[in-house]
Amino acid sequence: MEPQRQCVGCRKRFEQGVLYRFVRAGAGWKGSAPGERRLPGRGAYLCSEACAQRAERNKRYPGLGQSAREYGLIGGSRLGSIEKG
């Protein structure tokens, strides 16, 4: 059984391997695609473009939305919505 992680946008739990992960890197964030676990540090997980937009408005994660936009998760085609249910 794969570890469960919580999306910071919708607060729902998913298997770790299906979420996009972002970690703090200096003043910003670095992203990794689902299944990649190469970035060290405490991370924030996102499941969809809508959740990336919510994170952009959340003051607990300053700059996360901008990094998601640069990574192509907002307004791009990299992030498809994960089947929730």
N, C-alpha and C positions, 0 to 999 in steps of 0.2 A: 504494500500500500504506500503510495506516494504521500509525502507531507502536504498538509493543507496550509494555504496562505490566504489572507484576507485582502481583497481589493480595497484600496484607500478611497475610491470613489463611491462605490455602492455598498461597501462593508459586507459583501457576500463572500463566502469561502469557496475556494476552488483548489484543485490539485496544483501544486507549485509549478509543474511543467507546462501549464497552459497560460500562465500569466506573464505579462511583460514586467521586467524588474528594473527599477532605477535605484542607483546608489548615489549618495552625496560625493561630489568630486570638487573640492575647493569651494568656489562660490556657486557652482551649478550642480547638475545631475548628469550621470552617464546612464545610458539605457542598454538593455540586452534583450534579445528576442526570447520567446518561450523556449524552455529547455536548456538555455545557456546559463551556466552558473559560474561564470569566470570572474565576475567583478566582486572584489572583496568589500566588506562593510555592511552596515545595516541598510536594508533596502525598503523601498515602497513598491507595491505591486499594483498593476492596473489591468483590467480585463477588457475594456472597450474604449472607443473614442469618446463616448459620452462621459465615462468615468475620468478620462484624462482631462476633459473640460471641467468637470467638477473639481478635480484636484487643482486645476489652474486657479480656481476661485478660493480654494481653501488656504487659510493663512498658516496652517500647520506645516504646509509643504511649499514654502516660497520658491518659485522658480521651476517647480516640477512640471507645470503645464507648458512653460516655454521650452523646456528640454524635450518634452513629449512632442511638441510641435516641430522642433528641429530634427528630431528622430523620425518624423514622418507619421506619428501616431494621431495627430490632429490635422485634419484637412488633407491627409495622405491616404495611401492605400495599404499601408503595412499592417494596420490593426483592424482585424475583423472582429465582430462581436462574438464572444464565446457563448455557446448555448447555455443559458441559465435555467436551471431547473432541477 
